[in-house]
Amino acid sequence: MHDVIIIGAGVVGCCIARELSRYDISVLVLEKGEDVAVGASKANSGIVHAGYDAKPGTQKAHFNMLGVAMFEQAAQELGFALNMCGSFVICTDEADMHKLEALKERGEANGVPGLKIIDGDRMRQLEPMISEKVAAALHAPTGGIISPYEMTLAYAENAASNGVKFEFNTEVTSIEKHEHFTITAATGARFETRVVINAAGVYADAVNNMVSDHKIEIVARKGEYIMLDKLGTIHSTIFQLPTKMGKGVLVSPTIDGNIILGPTAIDVDDKDDTAATSQGLREIMQNALISTPDLKFGHVISSFAGLRAHSTGDDFIIGETPDVQGFVNVAGIESPGLTSAPAIAKHIEGIVAPMLNATPNPNFNPIRQAPFNFRRASNEERAAAIAKNPDYGRIVCRCELVTVGEIVDAAHSPVPALNLDALKRRTRLGMGRCQGGFCSGSAVKLLADELGISLSEVTKSGGNSRILYDR
């Protein structure tokens, strides 16, 4: 019997797991995928939103503002990279200036500090790549960027180090409530728990509707992206004026130095449809050129798509379900969900801990020691690491400067990398210019050795996605 089972190991589920690990209770995370951050948490813009976009009075606005204020401490404690580089919303038509003013007023109503409208000339001084057609821009200095999967992993690893258990490849197929909850998985495994937290992303409606008569509906909203090489030409996140479907196509640096373009916003029926389309990618390129007309698409190194969990009520669904005591929803967590996740987790902690009369975990450690990162380290730090372990001097991935030592660390971390994609999320191996063309073979061999499996058992992303079948 567990005290809490969290369904979903995305950023919200992992943040909640970490906060609940502060207590002397049994916490289990069930994830249908093969790793943490395999849904929306690996395929989004990686933006820390300042908070000017959400409608005042909504859950989105409330948790956005609480969340953004938590990032600097979270990054320091958990060792994930954060760059509070600021963001801009550009206006290319003076007839739309009232929309920019309205956005500023909305942000001020939400409590966003430092908002300022600047003219086009000042905008181009700050970001020379910006179009000559930009008449004005709203500057939000409290916006930032992170790696969404790095953040998710940091929370998950700290949770695991503090006693939380993770079960992957475990799709929930039914939930029954009697004196406690009985959860059945597609594998046939059964789990019993006192409290269920539903953080199942685009499938949160299906999970809720298994047990509650208060039905919810989640729409999968596809967002496609283009990733450019490390050009160093954009320094802040550049948004266009938002529409009812989202914040438009952004142009932004990533925490790792690339430039990301996107997303599109198309509602899809298939909640597993993460295929990028030629139409979507053309739309991204056309709209990105509105902001930055000198972008060179010969520098594209990757494209991908993610699915946002859009609630038909157009707001987060957070809290205990009225008709099922102990069943807590964290559903419809679309943008600004990544920014809101730390604050949502603290809110859920405040619901669940009293529910269980939970006492503090005397061994809780809020600090995660981040693994050594050769690419981000100074030459002095590299030399010191290599002196202790020569494997930190053996480069495997030339594009992203990933070493043998980092691959070994990832395979033995508190939430270990068990396949090639999991290794990429932890080290960035294969995410650079050649997209794994040079390093994948060596990585397969290293992963097989560290996991104690044969070469043919190494997969790209779990399941039947084997990379090698025979010699």
Buried (B, 14 or more C-beta within 10 A) or exposed (E): EBBBBBBBBBBBBBBBBBBBBBBBBBBBBBBBBBBBBBBBBBBBBBBBBBBBBBEBEBBBBBBBBBBBBBBEEBBEBBBBBBBBBBBBBBBBEEEBEEBBBEBBEBBEEBBBEEBEBBEBEBBBEBBEBBBEEBBBBBBBBBBBBBBBBBBBBBBBBBBBBBBBBBBBBBBBBEBEBEEBBBBBBEEEEEBBBBBBBBBBBBBBBBBBBBBBEBEBBBBBBBBBBBBBBBBEBBBBBBBBBBEEEBBBBBBBBBBBEBBBBBBBBBEBEEBEEBEBBEEBBEBBBEBBBBBBEEBEEEBBBBBBBBBBBBBEEEBBBBBBBEEBEBBBBBBBBBBBBBBBBBBBBBBBBEBBBEBBEBEEBEEBEEEBEBBBBBBEBEEEBBEEBBEEBEBBBBBBBEBBBBBBBBBBBBBEBBBBBBBBBBBBBBBBBBBBBBBBEBBBBBBBBBBBEBBEEEBBBBBBBBEEEEBBEEE
